[in-house]
Amino acid sequence: MPSEAPCSPTAQNPRCDAPLDAPLDVLIVGGGATGLAAAWALAKRGQRVTLLEREPRTGGNIRSERDGEWQIEHGPNTVIMKPPLYALLEELELLAEAQPANTTSRKRYVALDGRPQALPMGPLDALRSPLIGWHGWARLLREPFVKPADTGEADTNNEESLASFVQRRLGPRILERMVDPFVSGVYAGDPSRLSVRAAMPRLAALECDHGSLLRGGLAHLRQRRREPPGVPAEWRGKLVSFPQGLQRLAGRLAERIAAQPTSTIACEREIVGVRREGENWVAWAREGREWRARHLVLAVPALAAARLLAPLDAALAQPLEAIDYPPVNAIALGFREGDIGHPLDGFGVLIPRSEGRRTLGALFASTLFPGRAPAGHKLINAFIGGQRDPAAAEGDDDTQVARVLADLSDLLDIRGEPVWRRVSRWPRAIPQYELGHLARIEALDAALERHPGLTLAGNWRGGIAVGDCLENGRLVGESLAFP
Ligand SMILES: Cc1cc2nc3c(=O)[nH]c(=O)nc-3n(C[C@H](O)[C@H](O)[C@H](O)COP(=O)(O)OP(=O)(O)OC[C@H]3O[C@@H](n4cnc5c(N)ncnc54)[C@H](O)[C@@H]3O)c2cc1C
């Protein structure tokens, strides 16, 4: 069973079903990272806010499970400690519980010619790395002299694909061996379809601001050394989770929201329609109950928002419907320690498309954090599917496990059968910021001007990482709070 997140009757604020005589300040639909962070920003400021979630638990994609001594994540495995997350954990009194990932997780492998190769961790390593090779170095050294130009493949909205951008600036080898697997690991996406400005805005900005990725990268490093860090040294840039998994963070947010006197969380409330009525927004649930609020925040996946908004304004629904969410499955496999020859001494292994395997990569989960597998055992978490191979996510659990084992057995020297397994299916996993994404968001924002009091948020804009969602949610909440 998934570990319990507040929304169980005990943690739920009993006022959630009380009749409301005055409209709420804010009604939030969707209890993932975005909705929870928005609700918390409002709740702690004493606003009258209610958050409604369709499922029996909050957290959305964040979903941890304990089964005996196995501890897994169905969705995200880690968050990166940046100043906003550090401030949030401090505020929620969760810092003492947070676990930094094992220091060996700095090491990351990429499959090359059927063998895991460690990504270079320093300049000397980089010189020797077969992942770069002399071809790669020749292109890297030329990078500062490549003109920042509109010469790359650009669509009508002047958006360039990530593949075109990287190929133009760094050459085909870096694209194939580093960027391609990285994109699989983060987006389960296709670099030739992702928009560089939408999916990797910081990368695009380096070229724009400094004329070169290498010059821009160095300038950023120098600037970061001058700036106050915002996070103590022991936490800076660390990957983080909790002994119970990331759901602890979502759970604590929900607990704190429910504990505020003016705020409420209600689960198992699926909103099926919204309308404007005078100065207020009204949302109604499948069972017929209605909520009224001055502001409505939809913090749900793009397609769910599109369905709610289509009867209201097609110009709102169309850009949201166009955002693709390919399927991804997370396959957690537990092994006896002696059955894996590879030391699993790192974060995990990513598999470039050119290796001809279907698995996108695997995290070394029991290396990352203690307490994820019984003594004498190891846990890996593999991912399969994604935009370039959605069919790989089809098939029953046996098929999924067999597919992953066929790809990983020689790579990680796996000699025995898994002793424990769990297949988590995400039929619509991660929104793809494809070419045209920025234009779609612009069109959406223009249409939103006709609907005062309505805010749309979620991982389909402003970043897909949990940390981005928490931060964007906080900003939404703060923008709606009044003194
Ligand atoms: C397999 C996988 C692995 C990932 N790994 C990582 C990782 O390691 N690190 C990282 O930073 N990020 C990772 N991500 C991305 C990250 O988890 C998500 O981008 C983020 O959690 C999304 O949060 P959200 O609140 O925007 O959306 P969601 O989590 O999708 O929340 C939306 C909520 O809205 C609810 N809802 C939908 N419709 C309705 C309705 N009509 N009425 C009421 N409620 C509704 C849903 O039930 C859901 O709870 C991963 C994602 C996946 C799928």
The ligand as an SDF file (V2000), in Angstrom:
LIG
                    3D

 53 58  0  0  0  0  0  0  0  0999 V2000
    7.7370    8.4850  -13.5070 C   0  0  0  0  0  0  0  0  0  0  0  0
    8.0940    9.9090  -13.1590 C   0  0  0  0  0  0  0  0  0  0  0  0
    9.3430   10.1800  -12.6100 C   0  0  0  0  0  0  0  0  0  0  0  0
    9.6860   11.4940  -12.2750 C   0  0  0  0  0  0  0  0  0  0  0  0
   10.9100   11.7420  -11.6860 N   0  0  0  0  0  0  0  0  0  0  0  0
   11.1920   12.9740  -11.2250 C   0  0  0  0  0  0  0  0  0  0  0  0
   12.3470   13.2070  -10.4070 C   0  0  0  0  0  0  0  0  0  0  0  0
   13.1000   12.2820  -10.0730 O   0  0  0  0  0  0  0  0  0  0  0  0
   12.5770   14.4620   -9.9680 N   0  0  0  0  0  0  0  0  0  0  0  0
   11.7410   15.5090  -10.2670 C   0  0  0  0  0  0  0  0  0  0  0  0
   12.0160   16.6360   -9.8340 O   0  0  0  0  0  0  0  0  0  0  0  0
   10.6190   15.3240  -11.0040 N   0  0  0  0  0  0  0  0  0  0  0  0
   10.3250   14.0910  -11.4840 C   0  0  0  0  0  0  0  0  0  0  0  0
    9.1570   13.8700  -12.1850 N   0  0  0  0  0  0  0  0  0  0  0  0
    8.2810   15.0190  -12.5060 C   0  0  0  0  0  0  0  0  0  0  0  0
    7.4320   15.4920  -11.3130 C   0  0  0  0  0  0  0  0  0  0  0  0
    7.0900   14.3990  -10.5190 O   0  0  0  0  0  0  0  0  0  0  0  0
    6.1550   16.1860  -11.7880 C   0  0  0  0  0  0  0  0  0  0  0  0
    6.4240   17.1150  -12.8130 O   0  0  0  0  0  0  0  0  0  0  0  0
    5.4380   16.9200  -10.6360 C   0  0  0  0  0  0  0  0  0  0  0  0
    5.3230   16.0870   -9.5010 O   0  0  0  0  0  0  0  0  0  0  0  0
    4.0640   17.3890  -11.1340 C   0  0  0  0  0  0  0  0  0  0  0  0
    3.3590   18.0700  -10.1160 O   0  0  0  0  0  0  0  0  0  0  0  0
    1.9890   18.8240  -10.4550 P   0  0  0  0  0  0  0  0  0  0  0  0
    1.3810   19.2410   -9.1740 O   0  0  0  0  0  0  0  0  0  0  0  0
    2.2300   19.9110  -11.4600 O   0  0  0  0  0  0  0  0  0  0  0  0
    1.0740   17.7470  -11.2010 O   0  0  0  0  0  0  0  0  0  0  0  0
    0.5000   16.3490  -10.6840 P   0  0  0  0  0  0  0  0  0  0  0  0
    1.4690   15.6870   -9.7870 O   0  0  0  0  0  0  0  0  0  0  0  0
    0.0550   15.6520  -11.9160 O   0  0  0  0  0  0  0  0  0  0  0  0
   -0.7700   16.7640   -9.8050 O   0  0  0  0  0  0  0  0  0  0  0  0
   -2.0050   17.0950  -10.3850 C   0  0  0  0  0  0  0  0  0  0  0  0
   -3.1140   16.6170   -9.4460 C   0  0  0  0  0  0  0  0  0  0  0  0
   -4.3740   17.0100   -9.9670 O   0  0  0  0  0  0  0  0  0  0  0  0
   -5.3150   15.9840   -9.6510 C   0  0  0  0  0  0  0  0  0  0  0  0
   -6.4620   16.1250  -10.5640 N   0  0  0  0  0  0  0  0  0  0  0  0
   -6.4850   15.9380  -11.9130 C   0  0  0  0  0  0  0  0  0  0  0  0
   -7.7210   16.2040  -12.3940 N   0  0  0  0  0  0  0  0  0  0  0  0
   -8.4970   16.5600  -11.3310 C   0  0  0  0  0  0  0  0  0  0  0  0
   -9.8620   16.9460  -11.2000 C   0  0  0  0  0  0  0  0  0  0  0  0
  -10.6960   17.0270  -12.2580 N   0  0  0  0  0  0  0  0  0  0  0  0
  -10.3490   17.2450   -9.9620 N   0  0  0  0  0  0  0  0  0  0  0  0
   -9.5250   17.1780   -8.8750 C   0  0  0  0  0  0  0  0  0  0  0  0
   -8.2100   16.8140   -8.9500 N   0  0  0  0  0  0  0  0  0  0  0  0
   -7.6910   16.5200  -10.1660 C   0  0  0  0  0  0  0  0  0  0  0  0
   -4.5220   14.7080   -9.8830 C   0  0  0  0  0  0  0  0  0  0  0  0
   -5.1360   13.6010   -9.2450 O   0  0  0  0  0  0  0  0  0  0  0  0
   -3.1690   15.0940   -9.2890 C   0  0  0  0  0  0  0  0  0  0  0  0
   -3.0830   14.7680   -7.9270 O   0  0  0  0  0  0  0  0  0  0  0  0
    8.7680   12.5620  -12.5160 C   0  0  0  0  0  0  0  0  0  0  0  0
    7.5040   12.2780  -13.0660 C   0  0  0  0  0  0  0  0  0  0  0  0
    7.1560   10.9680  -13.3720 C   0  0  0  0  0  0  0  0  0  0  0  0
    5.7840   10.6690  -13.9270 C   0  0  0  0  0  0  0  0  0  0  0  0
  1  2  1  0
  2  3  1  0
  2 52  2  0
  3  4  2  0
  4  5  1  0
  4 50  1  0
  5  6  2  0
  6  7  1  0
  6 13  1  0
  7  8  2  0
  7  9  1  0
  9 10  1  0
 10 11  2  0
 10 12  1  0
 12 13  2  0
 13 14  1  0
 14 15  1  0
 14 50  1  0
 15 16  1  0
 16 17  1  0
 16 18  1  0
 18 19  1  0
 18 20  1  0
 20 21  1  0
 20 22  1  0
 22 23  1  0
 23 24  1  0
 24 25  2  0
 24 26  1  0
 24 27  1  0
 27 28  1  0
 28 29  2  0
 28 30  1  0
 28 31  1  0
 31 32  1  0
 32 33  1  0
 33 34  1  0
 33 48  1  0
 34 35  1  0
 35 36  1  0
 35 46  1  0
 36 37  1  0
 36 45  1  0
 37 38  2  0
 38 39  1  0
 39 40  1  0
 39 45  2  0
 40 41  1  0
 40 42  2  0
 42 43  1  0
 43 44  2  0
 44 45  1  0
 46 47  1  0
 46 48  1  0
 48 49  1  0
 50 51  2  0
 51 52  1  0
 52 53  1  0
M  END
$$$$
